[in-house]
Amino acid sequence: MNIKPLKVFPVVLMYGRSKPNDLNFLYDSISDIDDLLLHGIQYGNRIINKKLQCVICDAPAKAMVKSIKLFSGYYGDDKCEQKGTWMGKMTYPEVTNLTIRTDTRFRNQSNSQHHHGKSPFCDLNIDLFAAFPIDYMHQVCLGVMKRLLVTWIRKKKHLNYVAARFLKLVLDW
């Protein structure tokens, strides 16, 4: 595996007693990012071009800055345009014939029930679908992995051996 270390550059950090009422705090940063992407940074006689690798947010913050429904709402799936089904919690059971979200479909708000409004990030020339990766903490640590661990712990002993081997493979990877 060939993974280069990335340098993370925080652009906006938000702190307060509650989440912001609107996205006005983002517009100056979006403008600066846009200028950086269009013109680069001048260093001496050189222009250093930069690109936006991704925007890291947890799931609730991502929904807010993208002006979309939370994962727990109908049409809240971030990767495809299916309607969720309530089964004690929101689930997205369909696995075939799905309409995948794309940058173009997102910008055109082709699935209007997914959007609350226009995201400030729409002003940037970036792929809005690819620029926002899944939220590792909510999706893996508190979601799928937690469910797998609980399932494995409650199953018969021979399945615990399989679970232990799987975890060893994952941790050694």
N, C-alpha and C positions, 0 to 999 in steps of 0.2 A: 504494500500500500504506500502511495506517495502523497503524503499530506504535508503541505507547507504551513508553518505557523502563520496565523493571520494577526495583523495589528488592528485592534479594535479602537475606534475613535468615537467616543460618546459625543453626540451632537446635542441631544436634548435629554435632560434628566428632570423628572417631575417629582416633587415632594409636596405633600400637604395633608390636611386633616381629612380630605375627601378627594375623589377624582375631580378633575376640572369640569366646569359646566359646559365649556365649549372648546374648540380647537384653536382659538386665537393664538395661544402660546406657540403654536407650530409654524405659523406663517413666516416669521423672520428666519427661522432655521431652514425652512423649505426654500426660501428665496436664496439664502447663502449656499445651500447644497446645489441648487440649480445653476448658480453662477460658477461654482467650482466644477461642475460637470461640463458646462459649456466652454469655459475659458481656462480651466486648470489653475495651477499655482505658479506664479513667476518666482523663480529662485535664481538670482543673478541674471544672467542672459538666457536662461533656460525656462521653458514652460513645461511644467510637469503635469501631465494629464492624469486624472484620477477617475475611477468609476465607483459607483455605489454597489458593493457586494451584496449586502442585504440589510434589512431593517429588523432588529431584534426586539421583540416585545413579548410579554406573556399574553395569553389568550384574551383576557379582558381588555388590556391596553391595545392589542392589535385590532380588536373589533372596534374600539373607540376611534383610533387614528385612521382606520380604513372606512369608517362610517358604515359599518355593516352589523348584522345581527350577531349576537353571541352564539357560540357553538351549542348552547342549550336551547336555542329557539328554532322554530320551524324555519327552514331554509337557512340554517346557520352553518351548514357544512362549508368549510373554507375551500375545499378542493373540487366539489361538484355541485350541480344545481338541483339536487334532489330535495324533496320535502321530507322532513323528519317525521318519525312516528313516535307518539308518546306511549311508553311502556314502563311507567313508573319513573322514567327519566327519558330524555330525548335520545332516540337512536336513529341511525341511518342504515337500515337493513339492506337496501338494494345494492347489488354488486355488478349488475349487468345493465347494458343500454343506458349508461349515465352520460349526461352532458357535462363535460369537464369545464371548469372555469378557466378562462384565458384572459390575458391582458385586454384584448379587444372587447370580449364579452363583459369584463368588469367595467371598463371605461364607458361602454354603451349602456351599462346597467340593464343588461338583457334579462336578468332575473330580478325584477324590481322589488320583490318581497325580501331580498337579501340585503338591500341597501337602506340606510337611513337618510342618506344625502350624498353629497360629493366629498370625497376625501381630499384634503390638501395635497396628498401625495400624487394626485392626478395631474398636478402642475409640473411634475418631473417627467423627464423622458426616460423612464425606467419601465421594466416589465413588472407591473403591480401584482401579478400572480406569483412570479418566481422570486421577487424581492423580499417576500415575507415568509420565511420558513415556519414549519410547525413549531408550536411551543413545546419544547422538550419536557419542561417540568410538568405541565398539565397533561400532555398526551402520553408521555412515557412513564415518568415517575409516579404520577397520581392516577394514571389511566390504565393503559394496557399492561404495563409491567406489574402494577399492584394487583390487577385482576388475575394475571397468570400466577403470581406468587400465592395468593389466597387460594386459588383453585388447586394448585399443586400441594399446598400444605394440608388441605382438607381431603385429598384423594388417598387411595390405598398406598401402602408402603412402596410397592414396585414402581409406581409413578413418581414418587419422591426421588428415586434414584435417577430417573430420566430428567426430572427438573434440575437436580443438582448438576448433572452432566451438562445440561443446556446452559445453566448459569456459569459454570466453569468456562465453557466455550466463549460465552459472551464477554466475561470478564478478562479472559486471556486475549481476546481479539484486540 
